[in-house]
Amino acid sequence: MDTDIVIEQRDGRLLQDIIDHDGIEKFIEIEEEIVSELHLKKKKKQPTSNRVHWLAVSFYHKNV
């Protein structure tokens, strides 16, 4: 699942609009919230590779 699309649909704006108007910190906050929600909803159905991707995204955002 592409979290960028989920964020745009939920917020009703393009990612760049969110970043431009709310800042990168708010975007990261929204993204972490979405990833957490998706992870909780599909925890039983997610293959290991999705957990690795989520960890990689988390690591990336902590180091940006």
For each residue, the residues with C-beta under 8 A, 3 or more apart:
1: 5 6 38
2: 5 6
3: 6 7 31 34 35 38 57
4: 7 8 15
5: 1 2 8 9
6: 1 2 3 9 10 34 38
7: 3 4 10 11 15 18 27 30 31 34
8: 4 5 11 12 13 14 15
9: 5 6 12
10: 6 7 30 34
11: 7 8 18 30
12: 8 9
13: 8 17 18 21
14: 8 17 18
15: 4 7 8 18 19 27
16: 19 20
17: 13 14 20 21
18: 7 11 13 14 15 21 22 26 27 30
19: 15 16 22 23 24 27
20: 16 17
21: 13 17 18
22: 18 19 26 27
23: 19 26 27
24: 19 27 28 64
25: 28 29
26: 18 22 23 29 30
27: 7 15 18 19 22 23 24 30 31
28: 24 25 31 32 61 64
29: 25 26 32 33
30: 7 10 11 18 26 27 33 34
31: 3 7 27 28 34 35 57 61
32: 28 29 35 36 58 61
33: 29 30 36 37
34: 3 6 7 10 30 31 37 38
35: 3 31 32 38 39 54 57 58
36: 32 33 39 40
37: 33 34 40 41
38: 1 3 6 34 35 41 42
39: 35 36 42 43 46 51 54
40: 36 37 43
41: 37 38
42: 38 39 45 46 50
43: 39 40 46
44:
45: 42
46: 39 42 43 50 51
47: 50 51
48: 51 52
49: 52 53
50: 42 46 47 53 54
51: 39 46 47 48 54 55
52: 48 49 55 56
53: 49 50 56 57
54: 35 39 50 51 57 58
55: 51 52 58 59
56: 52 53 59 60
57: 3 31 35 53 54 60 61
58: 32 35 54 55 61 62
59: 55 56 62 63
60: 56 57 63 64
61: 28 31 32 57 58 64
62: 58 59
63: 59 60
64: 24 28 60 61
